[in-house]
Structure formats: C-alpha cells, structure tokens
Amino acid sequence: MDYYRSYHEQNDMDNTIKLRQILKTLPPFAADYFRAIESTTSVRTRVSYAYDIRLFFRFLTENNPCYKDYEIRDFKAADLERIESVDLEEYQQYLKVYESDGQPAGYATNGERGLKRKMSALRSFYAYYYKRQVITRNPTLLVDMPKLHDKAIIRLDVDETAQLLDFIEHGGDSLSGQRKAYYEKTKERDLALVTLLLGTGIRVSECVGLDLTDVDFRNNGIKVTRKGGSEMVVYFGDEVEQALRRYMEGSRKSVSPLPGHENALFLSTQKRRIGVQAVENLVKKYAKQVTPLKHITPHKLRSTYGTTLYQETGDIYLVAEVLGHRDVNTTRKHYAAQDEERRRMAARAVRLREEGPKNK
C-alpha cells in the first residue's frame, strides 16, 4: 500500500529540497549556520532566511567596491568582519526598492515588516559565527533594527460578516449559463471554507492542509497543524457544522479527486487540493462585492474572529490559545490594545459644553 504523505509533510519535503538548492548558491560556510538552527526553526523559516542571506551577499557584490569581482560562492566567513555598520545601513536603504526578476515592473519592495525580517535573518546569521568565535566582531549589533508602527486591525463588522456569507450563498442566484454553472459548482465549497475561517480563526495554510479525516462531527472539532508542526483540535459551532456537512455530503462527495488528493477536504476545480493563493483570490472576490473599501484577505477573517472572540469573552488568554499564538503579548497587542468599542465609549464620555437653552 502506498504511503500517504500529508499536506504539511509534503510541504516540508518540498521546502527541504528547495533549501538544499539555495544552499548550493550560497558561500560554503553558510551550511554550518543552517544546520545549527535546524532544531529551533521550521524548514519554511530556513528557506526564507536562505533567500534573505543570499540577497545580502548579492547586495555586496553589486554595491560594495571591495566585492565587485566576487561571486556569492567566493565569500569566506572572514569577509563578514570586514563589513562596517555604514554598509549595513546602506543595505537597509537598498532593501526598500531593488531589482528583482518576476516582480511587477522588475522591482521588489519591503515595508517595515519585510525590512525587520531581513535584518533579523542577517543578525542571526552573524550571531552564529560570532558566538562560535569564527569572527571577532559583529557589526549588526551596531545598527538599529527597523521600527514597526502599529496598524489598525482591518476586519469585518458583524453586519458585513453576515452580508459576506449571504452573498456567497445567494449572490449567483440571478446568474445564467456558464457563470451560473460555475457558481453552483463552487458555492458549497466556498461557503464552507469561508464559514470555517470566520468561525474558527484558523490560518489559511492550516485550512488548505485539512483532510477529510481531520473533521470530527462527534465533537465538532478539526485537527489542525500549527506553525512549528504541533497539532491542535480547534472546535467549531453549529453554523460551521452545517456548512461543512452540506459541502462534505454534497459537492465534495460527488467529486473524484486526482491521485494524491483523495483525502483533501477542500478541492480546486481541477480536482486537486486547493492552494493558499486560490483561497486568497476567492475571499478577495467575494469581499469586494460586500465591502469594496476594505482589503479583506483570509488573515483579515482571522482578525475578525479574534476580535469578536475577545469582545464576547474578554479572555485574552483564550483568544491566544485558540488562535495558536505562542506569546499572549502578541494577542494582547493586536486585540486588547485596540478595542475599538472602548475607544468609542471614550469619545462619548467627554462633553465639551453642557446642553441647555441657547443664549438669547
């Protein structure tokens, strides 16, 4: 019998192969660093770090006169010591806009979070060799890390949530012909998927990785694989149950998936496990019809759930546990600290002039 590889196992395998390919383009000494962090990071994180470290070496070859004749594989660990803090500050400037194949207009950009992630990767890289006394100085400690500014949480209001689900369920009733056929073909799946995201707050990567066997209607729970590979049962309510049952007993049962995708809960129209990008596209498509001024993504549906759960329970630890946050401070920062209703109460509490008859 063929061994069944889960979505997350397949992803890890694909990323492991990708990491090996990237390492072949990096200086040979870099392999020691990635081997050392294997036990404390996910393979996906290591792939991201590898891309970021490679970008740093590319920057040096293109912009630093000392390395204009270098290929990336020519660098030695000792070269890390020759970098000054001003070089790293120039690198931060470079990261804001730089040439990149496959990007719109041929350029890639980084905002605050992208800059911080890339500088964090570089600081971690340097720290490994400094700690092991391969290098005697660490210039990354002399450069300030990019500051992140708080942003307001974008989420759906209660009425917008209801409108979104109503539109998915009935928005195609007036269609005809091929558009009508496509709508009917995907309606149950899309309604179940969006209801699940809104009703549990799971990540889109956790959603697309679900198998049929991960759904437990006896206890109304789903088994999800969190960041880092840990498994957790997330429970859902009656509305999610109804949407999932209707989909699983209806259009999902009538599809014959392609080999290797038989166990996937959510399938694409090509009869394969649906991907993250496809889910992002369908959420955007429906949300645009309901709330065109808000840029709604699957993550914003997760924010909607987290905000609603906190407002209903006031229990920040419960919200952190259900959302799978490792640090409750992350949850508090995003939900408790930006309690919109409390801010509205503050606005109503302050009066500037007493009401009374106008002066004659």
C-alpha positions, 0 to 999 in steps of 0.5 A: 500500500502506498504511503500517504504523505500529508499536506504539511509533510509534503510541504516540508519535503518540498521546502527541504529540497528547495533549501538544499538548492539555495544552499548550493548558491550560497558561500560554503560556510553558510551550511554550518549556520543552517544546520545549527538552527535546524532544531529551533526553526521550521524548514519554511523559516530556513528557506526564507532566511536562505533567500534573505542571506543570499540577497545580502551577499548579492547586495555586496557584490553589486554595491560594495567596491571591495566585492565587485569581482566576487561571486556569492560562492567566493565569500569566506566567513572572514569577509563578514568582519570586514563589513562596517555598520555604514554598509549595513545601513546602506543595505537597509536603504537598498532593501526598500526598492531593488531589482528583482526578476518576476516582480511587477515592473522588475522591482521588489519592495519591503515595508517595515515588516519585510525590512525587520525580517531581513535584518533579523535573518542577517543578525542571526546569521552573524550571531552564529559565527560570532558566538562560535568565535569564527569572527571577532566582531559583529557589526549588526549589533551596531545598527538599529533594527527597523521600527514597526508602527502599529496598524489598525486591525482591518476586519469585518463588522458583524453586519458585513460578516453576515452580508459576506456569507449571504452573498456567497450563498445567494449572490449567483442566484440571478446568474445564467449559463456558464457563470451560473454553472460555475457558481453552483459548482463552487458555492458549497465549497466556498461557503464552507471554507469561508464559514470555517475561517470566520468561525474558527480563526484558523490560518489559511495554510492550516485550512488548505492542509485539512483532510477529510479525516481531520473533521470530527462531527462527534465533537465538532472539532478539526485537527489542525497543524500549527506553525512549528508542526504541533497539532491542535483540535480547534472546535467549531459551532453549529453554523460551521457544522452545517456548512461543512456537512452540506459541502462534505455530503454534497459537492465534495462527495460527488467529486473524484479527486486526482491521485494524491488528493483523495483525502483533501477536504477542500478541492480546486476545480481541477480536482486537486487540493486547493492552494493558499493563493486560490483561497486568497483570490476567492475571499478577495472576490467575494469581499469586494462585492460586500465591502469594496473599501476594505482589503479583506484577505483570509488573515483579515477573517482571522482578525475578525474572529479574534476580535469578536472572540475577545469582545464576547469573552474578554479572555485574552488568554483564550483568544491566544490559545485558540488562535495558536499564538505562542506569546499572549503579548502578541494577542494582547497587542493586536486585540486588547490594545485596540478595542475599538468599542472602548475607544468609542465609549471614550469619545462619548464620555467627554462633553465639551459644553453642557446642553441647555437653552441657547443664549438669547 
